[in-house]
Amino acid sequence: MSGPKYQRIKDELRAEVARDEYEAGAPFITQNQLRERFQVSSTTAVRALNDLVAEGLLVRRRGLGTFVAAPSDRPGEPAAQRSGVIACIISGQGPHQSDVLRGIESSCAERELRMFFSDTAMGMTTTGHADHPASTARQDRALRQAVEDRVDGIILYPVQGSPDLAVLEDMRRLRIPMVLVDRYFPDLAIDAVTADNYDVGYRLTEQLLAAGHERIATLWGETECTSVHDRMTGHKQALRAHGQPLLPQLTALRSYTALPEDDRRNLLSELLAAPEPPTALLCAHGFAVATAAADLASLGIGVPDEIVLAGMDDAGPYDLLPLTSFAARLPAREIGTRAVELLVNRISERTAGEDPYRSAEQIVLPVRIRTRDSAPVRLRTVAARRP
């Protein structure tokens, strides 16, 4: 038989329940018994049981275990028709967000979950900067709609800044579980799945230092989100660990991509005109890499001959790794799949009468740093003659 192991186990157990091989109200086989019978891991066994609980074939009783649901309580229609409904609310565009969404979509499809998608980014510019008030308002509306529709769970890739606490309180009251992706709310106990953003800042800085770049300027997009703060912390810690000074003009947390074109180029000109100018630009994402490359070209600065670019993720209009000497590769698709797994577990807990907000889990996934062994693309500039 083809398909994931947990799905094959579910199908077999579902058929056995349908044939009344288990007495209604009786204890169901345990996780350990499933492991031994099917020769699978604990994760696979738990996943199969959780899904059967979510489908209503099994019920959990606190402190007692898992039991077979009474026939009157079992779903009368096929599982596909009774599949859960997930609201997926994502902010932004580009390869990173698209890969997160692909992970969510594929994982929902495996579990026969229906997914409603909302993109909250409003007024996106070519530099990847969104209209923050409009995007926040759209996010709040999407969350309220999900609560009104009584979805089974929510996956949120939040806009920067603070969320609407009132709608979060409604979600907690109704026990609608939510999992955050890519970033988290530091003051709120909500499940989250993220990349190791501290490691992104630390390891990219180490790579640049090892290549001889002791003066590294950071160029940011958003500034009020945990992914950025964690990357900045990693960057600064790597500088300290290697005996490098923290220079305010190079490590300032300011949005470069939100600036008008003239202001961006003036900022770069000031940095490059300093007595000890930076030899590398550590860019927040692909949009910042593309914007910096265009601005440097307009100033007559060659990449990488005169200055090197590094990218902290590939959120952007297209793959810009050829322009970078070093780049972080985030586990975007895995972030999506792990978020669905965590959400399904919370939905199962809610079905069993437990509070999905009783504790919060943050899953941090490792990143890869890619280095160009061969020479990256070179941008050469030719000054135009004035007529």
N, C-alpha and C positions, 0 to 999 in steps of 0.2 A: 504494500500500500504506500502511496505517496503522501506528501504533506508533513507538517510538523508533528513531532512525537506527541506533544500534548493534545493536538487535535485528534489524532488517531485514538488516544486513550479516552478522550471525551466521547467520541463516537461510539466506542465499544461500551463504555459505562452507561451512556444514554440508552443504548439499545437494551442493555440488561435491565435497567429500571423500567423501560417500556414493557418488557416481557414479564414484569412482576417477579424478577428473581430476588428482589429485596423487599422485605415487608415494610409497608408504609409506617413511618414513625420509628423504625428500628435504626440503630446506629449503622452508619455507612462504613465501608472499609477505610482504614486510616491512611495517612500519608506514607508511613513506613511500609504498610502492606502494599500500597501502590508501587512504591519503589522496588520492592522485592518481586512483585508479580510482573512488572513491565521492564525491569532492569533500567530504570531511569534515575535521574538526579532528583534531589528534593525540590529544586526549583520547578522542574517539569511537573512533578506530582502536585505541588501546591497550585500551580497555574491551572491544571486540569480541574482540580477540586473547586478553585475559586470561580472558574467560569460556569461550572454546573450549579454553584450556589447562586451566581448572578442570573442564571437562566430560570431559577425557581424549582429545579429538580431536587435540590438538596437544601437543607436549612441548617444554620449553625445556632447552637445554644450555648451561651456563655458559660464556660467552666465545665461543659458536658461533652461537647464534640459536635460532629457533623451527622445529621440524620436524613433519612429519606423523607421527602415531602409527601403529605397525603395527596391522593389523586385529585381531590377537589382543589388543592392549592397549586397543582402543577399547571404549567402553561398549556392552553388548549390548542394554540397554533404552533406552527413550526418555529424552531429557534430563530431562523433568519428573519421572520416577521416580528419576533419579540426582541430583536437585537436592541441593545442599549443605544442611546443617543448622546453623542459627544459634541460639545461646542468647542471648536478650535479657533482661538482668537490670536492672530499673529500681527506684529507690527514690523513693517519694513519689507524691502524687496532685495533680491540678489541671490547668488548661489547658496549662501549660508542658510538663509530663511527657507529657500526652496528645498534644500536637503533635509532640514528639520521637518518640514511639512511632508516630504516623501516618506520619511520614517514613520510619522504619525499615520499617514494614509495607509501604508502597507500593513502596519500593525493592527489598525482598526479593521481592515479587510480580512485579515486572518481570523479575527474574533467575531466577524459579522456584526461589527458596530457601525452604526450610521454616524456620519460626521458632517456637521455644518461648519463652514469656514467663513471667517470674517477677517479682512485686512484692515487694520486700524490706522495705517499710515496715511496722513492727509497732507496734500501740498508738497509732495516729494520734489526736491530740486535735483538737478543733474549731479550735484555733489553729495547726494544721499541724505540731505537734511530735511526733516519733515516739519510741518507746522505743529509745534508741540501742543498748544491749547486745543486746536482742532482734533489732533490725534487722541489726546487724553479724553476729550468729550466723546469721541466715537468709541473708544475703548469702554468707557462707562456705559454707553448705550448698549453695546454688544453684551456686556456682562449682565445688565439689567434684563435684557431680552432673554438671555439664557436662563436666568432665574425665573422669569415669568413663564417660560416654556417648560420649566421643571425638567431640564435635561438631567441625564444620569451623572454627568461629570463635565468638567471644563479643563481644557489645556490652554494656558495663557502665556504668550510671549509678550511681556508687558512693555509699554512705552516707558521712557525714562520718567523718573519722579515718583511721587506718592500715588497710590491707588485711591479709589473712592471707598472710604471706610464703611459707608452706609451699605453699599451693595455687598461688600465682603461680610458684613454682619448678617445680612439676609441669607447669604450662602451658608454661613455657619449655623444659623438658626434652622434652616431647612436641611442641613447636613448634605448639601450638594458638594462633593469633593472637588478640589481643584489642584492641579499640578502646574507649577511654573516651569518654563524652559528658558535656557540661556542666561537668565538672571534671576535674582531672588529679592525679596523685601527683607532687609536686615532686621527690622523691628517687628516682623510678623511671623508667626509659626505656621508656615504653609509649605507643603511639599515642593521640592524643586529638583530639576535635573539640569546640570550645567557642565560646561567644559572647565578644566582646571585653568582659570584665567590668571591666577597668580603665576602659575608655571609658564604661561604664555609670555608675560612680561619679563620674568626672570630668565628664561632660557634664550629668548631672542636677544636680550641684552648681553648675556654671556657669549653668544655667538658673535655678536658685533664687536665686543671687547677682544675676543680671541683673534678676530680678523684685524685688530689694530685700531679700531674706532673707539677712541676714548671720549670723544665729544659727540653725544647723541641727543638730538632734539626730538621731542615727541609732538606729534600732530594728531589731534583728537577730533571726533565727530560729536557724539553725545557725551555729556559729562556727568549727568546725574543718574547713573545706573551702576549696579554692583560689578558688572563685568569690567567696566572701565576702571573703577576704583581698585579692584583686585589686580588688574594688569599694571596700573601705576605703582601699586605697592610692590609687586614683583620686580618691576623695573628698578625702583629705588633700592630695594634690598640687594639686588645684584650689583648695583653700583657700589653700595657700601661694602659688600663682601669682597670686592676686588679693589678696594682702596680708592675709589673714584669720588670726587666731590659731587654734592648735589647742587647744581647750578640752577637757580630759579628761572633764568631765561630759557633754559633747555627743558626743565621738567614742569613747567607751568601747566596746570590742568585747564585748558581753554579750548573752545571749539574753533578749529581751523576751517572745517568745511562749511560752517554757518556764516563765515565772513563774506562780504562782497569781494569780487575778484580783485579790485585794487588793494583792498586791505590785506587780503591773503598774500599778494605779491610783495607788498610793503613789509609784511611780517617776515617773509623769507629773505628779503633784501637786507633787513636789519640783522637777522641771524647770521647771514653769510658775510656781512661787512664787519662783524665783530673781530677784535684782535685775534681771537682763537675760535674760528667759526666751526660749526658742527661738520663732521665728515659723513654723518649718517642721519637719516630721518626715520624714526620709528613711527609708522603710520597706523592709525586705529583699525582701518579696514580697507577693502578694495576701493571704495569711493575716495578715501583719503589718499591712497596711492595714486589713483588716476588723476586726482586734482593736483597733487604735488608735482607729478610728472609733467602735466600741462603747464603749470605755473613756472617750474624750473626751465622748461623749454622756452617759454616767453622771455625769461631773464637771461637766456644764453648759457645756462648751466647744463653740462652734459651728465647723463646718468648711464653707468656708474663711475665714469672716469673722474668726475669732480665731486660727486656725492652719491652715496649708496642709499637705496630705499629698502626698508623691511616692512612687512605687513603682518599685523596681529590677527587678522582673519580675512576671509574672502567674501565678506558681504560687499556687494558692489554690482555694477552692471554686467560685468563679464570677468573671466579669469585673467587676473593681472600678474600672476606669478612670474611670467617672463620678465617683468620690469623690476622684480625684487631679487636681491641677493640672498635674503633669508625670509622665510614666511612660515607662519603657524598654520597647521592644518587641523581644524577642529572636527571632532566626531559628530558632525551635525545630524546625520541620519540616525546614529545610535541615540543621540539625545531624544529624538522623536520617538523611537521605539521604546526606550526605557521609560519615557514619560507615560506612554499608554499602559505599559505593564504596571507601573506604580498606581495609575489611576484605576485600573481594573481591580487591583487589590483593595483600594479604598472603597470602590463601589460594592465589592463583595462584603466588606466589613459593615457598610451601611445597611445592606440587605439583611445581614445577620443581627441587626439591631445595635451595632456598635457606632460610636462617634468617629467618623473618619478624620476628625480634627483633634483627636485625643493626643496625638503626638505628630511631629513633623520630621520628615526625612529629607536630607539633601544628598543627592547622588552626584558626585564629582567625577567626571570621566577624563582620562588622560588625553593629552594632545601630542601631535607630532610636529617637529620642526624640520622643514625642508630647506636644504641648502643647495644652491646652484653649483654643481661641480664644474659645469662648463660655464662660459661667460654668459651672463644674462643679456637680454636685448639692450642695445646701446641707443640712447637718444642723442643725436647730434643736432646742433642748432646752427643756423646760418642767419646772420643779421641781414635784414632787408635794407637795401639802400633807399634813402629818401630821394624822391624826384627833385 
